[in-house]
Amino acid sequence: MKINIAHLGASEWFNYKSEVIYGLFHTFNLLGYETTISHNQMDPKCLNILIGADWIAKPEHVNFIKKNQIDYFIYEIEAIYQNTINGRSDFDFVSYLGLIDNARQIITPYQFCINSYREIGFADKISYAKWGFYEELIDQNIKRNISRSYLGVFFGLLKGNRLDTMSKLKEKFPGKFISLGYESPHLSRAYYLSKTNYSLSLSYGDKEYFINPFRLQYLVSNGVAVISDSKKDDDGYLIMTTKVDTDSILLEVQKSPMPIKQLEEIARSTALLSELKAIFPKK
């Protein structure tokens, strides 16, 4: 059996999901599967692993998949809640249910989504695989043995409470905090992560249902200590971080970060290969 990892959606999201895409790619190769990657294209000759299935939750796409008998899993990393995804009021949930119904199986790294799929009647199709370490996650462009100019770096969507927190940090420590978003060159993050004491994993508000483990795993695997003010973590991903309340971040960023060797040990405590092997036995 050949596997095709099919990323679906806008091109810029490929960059932001690169840890997910390549984590699956390298792990499936280790498991002995011939694996390819595609963007906005499914391969009818392969078992497709869909990342971003919500982007094709439309009747014409569901009908196309049925007509062409596409074989696929859904790898779901979005929040399924109250008959929508990520709180989107215009989301076509009926078509999404059609995608689930036609899928061979759904995999998620979130216990929250496990419960959601059970509630909508798909308990028999959902599998849990905790996200973990893979060797190729090590970024040779991140150098932690050089002088550091910044107290903290945040990359991602700067919204809600995150924006307020970063504004306070930048006001308190002028020039010592960097935010990297869509407008930033994707590969510039390695430079800023080399030059910072900490990366920040910030909660954006009450509607945050789980932690992004892909970013945390990338950071800690590369020796970057993480401070987090998130509260909801049914999966135990925050073990990789220093957990604080939002008001304490101002004090925590002034402390010495955890030693790199200790961070590496934490990062390697969960292996992605072991997690996926339970669902895709080694060939």
VOZATOR-450450 format. One record per residue (C-alpha): residue number from 1; x, y, z; residue in one letter. Coordinates in nm, 4 decimals, always signed. Layout:
! residues N
REC   nugu          x          y          z   martor
REC    NUM          X          Y          Z        A
...
This chain:
! residues 283
REC   nugu          x          y          z   martor
REC      1    +0.0000    +0.0000    +0.0000        M
REC      2    +0.1222    +0.3465    -0.0944        K
REC      3    +0.0389    +0.6503    +0.1169        I
REC      4    -0.0140    +1.0043    -0.0075        N
REC      5    -0.0198    +1.2866    +0.2469        I
REC      6    -0.2594    +1.5357    +0.0894        A
REC      7    -0.2474    +1.8875    +0.2275        H
REC      8    -0.5674    +2.0741    +0.1458        L
REC      9    -0.6145    +2.4501    +0.1637        G
REC     10    -0.4333    +2.7765    +0.0951        A
REC     11    -0.0644    +2.7544    +0.0122        S
REC     12    +0.0506    +2.9552    +0.3144        E
REC     13    -0.1023    +2.6958    +0.5463        W
REC     14    +0.1353    +2.4347    +0.4069        F
REC     15    +0.4171    +2.6250    +0.5780        N
REC     16    +0.2351    +2.6445    +0.9091        Y
REC     17    +0.1491    +2.2751    +0.8982        K
REC     18    +0.4933    +2.1656    +0.7809        S
REC     19    +0.5769    +1.9913    +1.1104        E
REC     20    +0.2565    +1.7880    +1.0745        V
REC     21    +0.3071    +1.7062    +0.7072        I
REC     22    +0.6706    +1.6064    +0.7347        Y
REC     23    +0.6253    +1.4322    +1.0678        G
REC     24    +0.3741    +1.1983    +0.9061        L
REC     25    +0.5873    +1.1663    +0.5921        F
REC     26    +0.9034    +1.0589    +0.7741        H
REC     27    +0.7157    +0.8314    +1.0132        T
REC     28    +0.5300    +0.6472    +0.7395        F
REC     29    +0.8608    +0.5968    +0.5607        N
REC     30    +1.0068    +0.4473    +0.8790        L
REC     31    +0.7075    +0.2166    +0.8981        L
REC     32    +0.7963    +0.0893    +0.5518        G
REC     33    +0.5325    +0.2626    +0.3407        Y
REC     34    +0.6130    +0.4283    +0.0104        E
REC     35    +0.4957    +0.7814    +0.0862        T
REC     36    +0.4326    +1.0929    -0.1222        T
REC     37    +0.3190    +1.4480    -0.0434        I
REC     38    +0.0726    +1.6515    -0.2485        S
REC     39    -0.0916    +1.9926    -0.2248        H
REC     40    -0.4640    +2.0206    -0.3038        N
REC     41    -0.4597    +1.6886    -0.4848        Q
REC     42    -0.5586    +1.3351    -0.3889        M
REC     43    -0.4131    +1.0242    -0.5513        D
REC     44    -0.6732    +0.7592    -0.6422        P
REC     45    -0.3991    +0.4941    -0.6442        K
REC     46    -0.2966    +0.5599    -0.2816        C
REC     47    -0.4358    +0.5665    +0.0670        L
REC     48    -0.4621    +0.9419    +0.1142        N
REC     49    -0.4069    +1.1070    +0.4521        I
REC     50    -0.6055    +1.4314    +0.4366        L
REC     51    -0.4725    +1.7290    +0.6309        I
REC     52    -0.7210    +2.0155    +0.6107        G
REC     53    -1.0323    +1.8162    +0.5215        A
REC     54    -1.2481    +2.1070    +0.6401        D
REC     55    -1.1350    +2.2996    +0.3285        W
REC     56    -1.3198    +2.0540    +0.1034        I
REC     57    -1.6393    +2.0254    +0.3089        A
REC     58    -1.8607    +2.1094    +0.0120        K
REC     59    -2.1139    +1.8928    -0.1747        P
REC     60    -1.9176    +1.8941    -0.5022        E
REC     61    -1.6026    +1.7655    -0.3300        H
REC     62    -1.7868    +1.4962    -0.1366        V
REC     63    -1.9558    +1.3803    -0.4585        N
REC     64    -1.6216    +1.3791    -0.6430        F
REC     65    -1.4650    +1.1589    -0.3747        I
REC     66    -1.7574    +0.9176    -0.3856        K
REC     67    -1.7631    +0.9025    -0.7637        K
REC     68    -1.3897    +0.8356    -0.7905        N
REC     69    -1.3820    +0.5991    -0.4912        Q
REC     70    -1.0942    +0.7846    -0.3248        I
REC     71    -0.9493    +0.5896    -0.0322        D
REC     72    -0.8570    +0.8170    +0.2566        Y
REC     73    -0.8027    +0.8819    +0.6249        F
REC     74    -0.8673    +1.2223    +0.7790        I
REC     75    -0.5927    +1.3564    +1.0043        Y
REC     76    -0.7926    +1.6109    +1.2034        E
REC     77    -0.6158    +1.8872    +1.3936        I
REC     78    -0.9035    +2.1360    +1.4136        E
REC     79    -1.1618    +2.1779    +1.6909        A
REC     80    -1.4885    +1.9928    +1.6243        I
REC     81    -1.7543    +2.1439    +1.8474        Y
REC     82    -2.1277    +2.2217    +1.8341        Q
REC     83    -2.1721    +2.1102    +1.4713        N
REC     84    -1.8956    +2.3237    +1.3272        T
REC     85    -1.5170    +2.3538    +1.3089        I
REC     86    -1.3273    +2.6246    +1.4951        N
REC     87    -1.6526    +2.8069    +1.5687        G
REC     88    -1.7118    +2.8983    +1.2026        R
REC     89    -2.0740    +3.0102    +1.1595        S
REC     90    -2.0784    +2.9446    +0.7829        D
REC     91    -1.9202    +2.5990    +0.7921        F
REC     92    -2.0971    +2.3236    +0.5925        D
REC     93    -2.1081    +2.0608    +0.8655        F
REC     94    -2.3392    +1.8320    +0.6681        V
REC     95    -2.0772    +1.8006    +0.3948        S
REC     96    -1.8091    +1.7442    +0.6579        Y
REC     97    -2.0153    +1.4579    +0.7981        L
REC     98    -2.0223    +1.3179    +0.4446        G
REC     99    -1.6422    +1.3296    +0.4366        L
REC    100    -1.6236    +1.1456    +0.7691        I
REC    101    -1.8733    +0.8865    +0.6561        D
REC    102    -1.6678    +0.8091    +0.3446        N
REC    103    -1.3339    +0.8074    +0.5255        A
REC    104    -1.1739    +0.4814    +0.6216        R
REC    105    -1.0761    +0.6309    +0.9570        Q
REC    106    -1.0073    +0.9604    +1.1396        I
REC    107    -0.6906    +1.0193    +1.3406        I
REC    108    -0.6480    +1.3020    +1.5889        T
REC    109    -0.3823    +1.4030    +1.8446        P
REC    110    -0.6517    +1.5544    +2.0691        Y
REC    111    -0.8715    +1.3866    +2.3285        Q
REC    112    -1.1133    +1.6761    +2.2821        F
REC    113    -1.1804    +1.5654    +1.9234        C
REC    114    -1.2191    +1.2024    +2.0295        I
REC    115    -1.5095    +1.3056    +2.2502        N
REC    116    -1.6578    +1.5245    +1.9761        S
REC    117    -1.6574    +1.2433    +1.7192        Y
REC    118    -1.8204    +1.0102    +1.9691        R
REC    119    -2.0951    +1.2628    +2.0313        E
REC    120    -2.1821    +1.2812    +1.6596        I
REC    121    -2.1892    +0.9043    +1.6214        G
REC    122    -1.8468    +0.8169    +1.4782        F
REC    123    -1.6847    +0.6444    +1.7762        A
REC    124    -1.6020    +0.3452    +1.5554        D
REC    125    -1.4001    +0.5571    +1.3101        K
REC    126    -1.1849    +0.7692    +1.5383        I
REC    127    -0.8329    +0.6824    +1.6564        S
REC    128    -0.6095    +0.8744    +1.8943        Y
REC    129    -0.2371    +0.9125    +1.8276        A
REC    130    -0.0461    +1.1494    +2.0534        K
REC    131    +0.1976    +1.3742    +1.8692        W
REC    132    +0.5629    +1.3078    +1.9401        G
REC    133    +0.9265    +1.3359    +1.8431        F
REC    134    +1.0815    +1.2376    +1.5092        Y
REC    135    +1.4482    +1.2854    +1.4201        E
REC    136    +1.3923    +1.5074    +1.1163        E
REC    137    +1.2340    +1.7683    +1.3424        L
REC    138    +1.5831    +1.8833    +1.4370        I
REC    139    +1.6437    +2.2111    +1.2515        D
REC    140    +2.0111    +2.2596    +1.1669        Q
REC    141    +1.9496    +2.6330    +1.1293        N
REC    142    +1.8666    +2.6696    +1.4985        I
REC    143    +2.1865    +2.7294    +1.6957        K
REC    144    +2.1409    +2.7458    +2.0721        R
REC    145    +2.5104    +2.7981    +2.1541        N
REC    146    +2.5259    +3.1585    +2.0322        I
REC    147    +2.4575    +3.4867    +2.2116        S
REC    148    +2.0882    +3.5649    +2.2568        R
REC    149    +1.9377    +3.9050    +2.1910        S
REC    150    +1.5738    +3.8367    +2.2860        Y
REC    151    +1.3846    +3.7289    +2.5940        L
REC    152    +1.1005    +3.5762    +2.3960        G
REC    153    +0.9671    +3.4917    +2.0501        V
REC    154    +0.6089    +3.4112    +1.9528        F
REC    155    +0.5152    +3.2763    +1.6119        F
REC    156    +0.1636    +3.2031    +1.4970        G
REC    157    -0.1712    +3.3818    +1.4957        L
REC    158    -0.1497    +3.6817    +1.7274        L
REC    159    -0.5150    +3.7119    +1.8309        K
REC    160    -0.7316    +3.7547    +2.1398        G
REC    161    -0.5485    +3.7367    +2.4708        N
REC    162    -0.2216    +3.6646    +2.2911        R
REC    163    -0.2165    +4.0143    +2.1461        L
REC    164    -0.2725    +4.1706    +2.4880        D
REC    165    +0.0018    +3.9600    +2.6477        T
REC    166    +0.2572    +4.0365    +2.3772        M
REC    167    +0.1752    +4.4081    +2.3947        S
REC    168    +0.2476    +4.4093    +2.7695        K
REC    169    +0.5754    +4.2223    +2.7223        L
REC    170    +0.6928    +4.4541    +2.4459        K
REC    171    +0.6028    +4.7579    +2.6540        E
REC    172    +0.7842    +4.6220    +2.9613        K
REC    173    +1.0916    +4.5015    +2.7702        F
REC    174    +1.1354    +4.7205    +2.4591        P
REC    175    +1.3156    +4.5413    +2.1750        G
REC    176    +1.3308    +4.2099    +2.3631        K
REC    177    +1.0256    +4.0341    +2.2151        F
REC    178    +0.9531    +3.9313    +1.8572        I
REC    179    +0.6228    +3.8228    +1.6971        S
REC    180    +0.6330    +3.6221    +1.3755        L
REC    181    +0.3125    +3.5951    +1.1721        G
REC    182    +0.1920    +3.5418    +0.8160        Y
REC    183    +0.3840    +3.8418    +0.6910        E
REC    184    +0.7156    +3.7059    +0.8229        S
REC    185    +0.9411    +3.4927    +0.6010        P
REC    186    +0.8773    +3.1346    +0.7127        H
REC    187    +1.2435    +3.0401    +0.7402        L
REC    188    +1.3299    +3.3484    +0.9461        S
REC    189    +1.1938    +3.1784    +1.2550        R
REC    190    +1.5066    +2.9612    +1.2892        A
REC    191    +1.7190    +3.2738    +1.3258        Y
REC    192    +1.4954    +3.4283    +1.5916        Y
REC    193    +1.4650    +3.0991    +1.7795        L
REC    194    +1.8443    +3.0788    +1.7835        S
REC    195    +1.8624    +3.4236    +1.9398        K
REC    196    +1.5947    +3.3935    +2.2096        T
REC    197    +1.5869    +3.2597    +2.5642        N
REC    198    +1.2256    +3.1483    +2.5370        Y
REC    199    +0.9453    +3.0835    +2.2959        S
REC    200    +0.5947    +3.1654    +2.4129        L
REC    201    +0.2899    +2.9406    +2.3863        S
REC    202    +0.0053    +3.1806    +2.4621        L
REC    203    -0.3642    +3.1137    +2.5149        S
REC    204    -0.5946    +3.3178    +2.2931        Y
REC    205    -0.9007    +3.2856    +2.5180        G
REC    206    -1.1783    +3.0705    +2.6616        D
REC    207    -1.2534    +2.8997    +2.3281        K
REC    208    -0.9112    +2.7345    +2.3166        E
REC    209    -0.9913    +2.3661    +2.3612        Y
REC    210    -0.6447    +2.2085    +2.3351        F
REC    211    -0.2739    +2.2787    +2.2939        I
REC    212    -0.0859    +2.2889    +1.9618        N
REC    213    +0.1661    +2.0054    +2.0132        P
REC    214    +0.3342    +2.0411    +1.6727        F
REC    215    +0.4842    +2.3783    +1.7555        R
REC    216    +0.5782    +2.2727    +2.1095        L
REC    217    +0.7505    +1.9576    +1.9864        Q
REC    218    +0.9458    +2.1556    +1.7262        Y
REC    219    +1.0595    +2.4131    +1.9798        L
REC    220    +1.1594    +2.1805    +2.2626        V
REC    221    +1.3230    +1.9291    +2.0261        S
REC    222    +1.5495    +2.2106    +1.9106        N
REC    223    +1.6464    +2.3182    +2.2605        G
REC    224    +1.4140    +2.6179    +2.2889        V
REC    225    +1.2497    +2.6466    +2.6306        A
REC    226    +0.8781    +2.7318    +2.6222        V
REC    227    +0.6654    +2.9340    +2.8634        I
REC    228    +0.2905    +2.8699    +2.8394        S
REC    229    -0.0126    +3.0298    +3.0019        D
REC    230    -0.2612    +2.7831    +2.8483        S
REC    231    -0.4933    +2.5951    +3.0817        K
REC    232    -0.6728    +2.3284    +2.8775        K
REC    233    -0.4482    +2.0308    +2.8077        D
REC    234    -0.6221    +1.6915    +2.8198        D
REC    235    -0.3305    +1.5375    +2.6282        D
REC    236    -0.0420    +1.6288    +2.8588        G
REC    237    +0.1492    +1.8319    +2.6004        Y
REC    238    +0.2238    +2.1113    +2.8469        L
REC    239    +0.4724    +1.8847    +3.0245        I
REC    240    +0.7168    +2.0196    +2.7658        M
REC    241    +0.6691    +2.3762    +2.8934        T
REC    242    +0.6995    +2.5932    +3.2014        T
REC    243    +0.3359    +2.6501    +3.2943        K
REC    244    +0.2437    +2.9874    +3.4449        V
REC    245    -0.0580    +3.2130    +3.4716        D
REC    246    -0.0632    +3.5060    +3.2320        T
REC    247    +0.0328    +3.7653    +3.4929        D
REC    248    +0.3453    +3.5665    +3.5863        S
REC    249    +0.4970    +3.5665    +3.2376        I
REC    250    +0.6585    +3.9049    +3.3007        L
REC    251    +0.8579    +3.7497    +3.5855        L
REC    252    +0.9230    +3.4087    +3.4277        E
REC    253    +1.0899    +3.5445    +3.1135        V
REC    254    +1.3611    +3.7024    +3.3295        Q
REC    255    +1.4696    +3.3639    +3.4703        K
REC    256    +1.7263    +3.1305    +3.3160        S
REC    257    +1.5675    +2.8769    +3.0786        P
REC    258    +1.5804    +2.5010    +3.1317        M
REC    259    +1.9108    +2.3378    +3.0213        P
REC    260    +1.9107    +2.2164    +2.6619        I
REC    261    +1.9916    +1.8557    +2.7559        K
REC    262    +1.6890    +1.8405    +2.9848        Q
REC    263    +1.4682    +1.9855    +2.7108        L
REC    264    +1.5883    +1.7210    +2.4659        E
REC    265    +1.5040    +1.4427    +2.7116        E
REC    266    +1.1517    +1.5790    +2.7522        I
REC    267    +1.1081    +1.6137    +2.3757        A
REC    268    +1.2047    +1.2519    +2.3112        R
REC    269    +0.9795    +1.1069    +2.5830        S
REC    270    +0.6992    +1.0481    +2.3294        T
REC    271    +0.7893    +0.9058    +1.9882        A
REC    272    +0.5619    +0.9692    +1.6913        L
REC    273    +0.6690    +0.6343    +1.5420        L
REC    274    +0.5337    +0.4430    +1.8428        S
REC    275    +0.2050    +0.6324    +1.8388        E
REC    276    +0.1320    +0.5777    +1.4679        L
REC    277    +0.2596    +0.2215    +1.4664        K
REC    278    -0.0471    +0.1200    +1.6658        A
REC    279    -0.2682    +0.2358    +1.3776        I
REC    280    -0.0367    +0.1556    +1.0843        F
REC    281    +0.1584    -0.1621    +1.1688        P
REC    282    +0.5109    -0.1723    +1.0306        K
REC    283    +0.5273    -0.3399    +0.6903        K
